Amino acid sequence: MRHSRWSSIIIVVLGLLFTLAIRNINEIWGWITSSLGAGLLIPTLARWYWWRMNGYGFAAGTVAGMVAAVIQRIFLPAIPEYYAFIIATTSSLLGMVIGTYLSKPTPDSVLLEFYKRTRPFGFWKPVRQKLAAEKLEEINKENRRDILSTFFAVPWQVVLFLTGMAVIMKRWDEFAWLLVLLVALSTGLYFNWFRHLSQEVHVD
């Protein structure tokens, strides 16, 4: 609770200090998304794809990225947003790797439980080698199905958004064919992905 309270106070104070240097809302929004927010990007992704990643690595990567973003804002406030993004993500990556390797690996029992439940892609070979061959084949089969399902899921999300926009704009001619396309993609997702979920979401 003390950590939460002090964190809240520090964040508010930092926010008030930054208002002294802000010229417009677009400027600070660009910094938040391309620099401060970028500090979270690498740790958030790596936790799903790298077996060695742990809580210390996540914390170190997040802190390193955010500190780099604040320092960049103070000393290099006028650099393009893509440079700010590179600074934050590179610092975050270095902090994450250093923090991970300076701390102990996550216990095998936790990693195996996590892998069997979430079945992630990526660099999980040391964990996968400890699974039974039958379980591994089951996971590989599901992963292949997930890859194929992205060809339905990504267009489905786009078409769902466009269908809603067609209703709002009262473009009923476009709504009709978008609805047909949405039904077709939904059918593909159901038979290729959704109907298998209840059979596969369990842990032996």
C-alpha positions, -999 to 999 in steps of 0.1 A, spaced: 0 0 0 29 24 8 44 17 -26 11 24 -43 6 57 -24 42 69 -31 39 59 -67 7 79 -71 23 109 -55 54 107 -77 34 103 -109 12 133 -101 42 155 -93 60 144 -125 29 151 -145 26 186 -130 63 193 -137 59 182 -173 30 206 -179 55 234 -175 73 223 -207 42 213 -228 33 235 -257 3 215 -270 -16 183 -264 -3 167 -296 33 171 -284 27 153 -251 5 127 -267 32 118 -292 57 115 -264 34 92 -243 27 69 -272 60 67 -290 84 71 -261 68 64 -226 45 38 -239 72 22 -260 90 13 -228 63 -12 -220 63 -27 -255 93 -51 -254 87 -66 -219 50 -70 -227 57 -90 -258 88 -109 -246 69 -125 -216 49 -146 -241 78 -156 -264 109 -161 -242 109 -188 -216 138 -172 -196 118 -140 -190 107 -135 -154 92 -108 -132 125 -91 -125 132 -89 -162 98 -74 -169 102 -48 -141 138 -39 -151 128 -35 -188 97 -14 -179 117 9 -156 146 12 -180 123 22 -209 104 47 -189 135 63 -174 150 66 -208 118 82 -220 119 108 -192 156 115 -198 149 119 -235 121 143 -228 143 164 -206 175 166 -227 162 158 -262 127 172 -263 126 181 -300 138 149 -316 114 131 -340 90 106 -325 106 76 -343 140 84 -326 122 86 -292 106 52 -299 140 37 -307 156 51 -276 128 38 -253 125 4 -268 163 -2 -270 167 9 -233 138 -14 -224 153 -43 -242 187 -39 -225 171 -35 -191 149 -65 -196 178 -88 -207 201 -76 -179 174 -79 -152 164 -113 -164 199 -128 -164 209 -112 -131 180 -130 -114 171 -166 -110 150 -184 -137 114 -191 -130 109 -226 -114 104 -254 -139 70 -263 -123 57 -228 -129 70 -227 -165 55 -261 -174 21 -251 -159 22 -218 -178 32 -234 -210 6 -261 -208 -22 -236 -201 -12 -208 -226 7 -228 -252 26 -198 -265 48 -195 -296 84 -184 -295 116 -195 -278 103 -222 -254 125 -252 -264 140 -259 -229 104 -261 -216 90 -280 -245 117 -307 -241 103 -316 -207 68 -323 -220 55 -357 -230 55 -364 -268 17 -368 -269 12 -334 -251 37 -318 -274 20 -330 -305 -14 -318 -292 1 -283 -286 18 -283 -321 -16 -292 -337 -33 -263 -318 -5 -239 -328 -9 -248 -365 -46 -242 -362 -40 -208 -346 -17 -197 -374 -43 -207 -400 -70 -189 -380 -52 -156 -382 -62 -155 -419 -98 -154 -407 -93 -134 -375 -75 -103 -389 -99 -97 -417 -128 -104 -393 -118 -76 -370 -114 -52 -399 -148 -61 -414 -165 -59 -380 -152 -24 -376 -163 -14 -411 -197 -30 -407 -203 -8 -376 -191 23 -395 -215 15 -424 -244 14 -399 -234 47 -383 -230 64 -418 -262 47 -430 -244 32 -460 -268 3 -463 -254 -8 -497 -220 -13 -482 -235 -27 -450 -251 -56 -469 -220 -70 -485 -199 -63 -454 -224 -83 -434 -222 -112 -458 -184 -111 -456 -186 -109 -418 -208 -140 -416 -185 -159 -439 -154 -150 -418 -173 -158 -386 -182 -192 -399 -146 -199 -409 -134 -189 -374 -160 -210 -357 -152 -242 -375 -114 -237 -376 -109 -223 -341 -137 -217 -318 -153 -251 -317 -120 -267 -307 -115 -245 -276 -136 -265 -252 -118 -296 -261 -83 -282 -257 -84 -258 -227 -75 -282 -200 -43 -292 -181 -32 -328 -176 
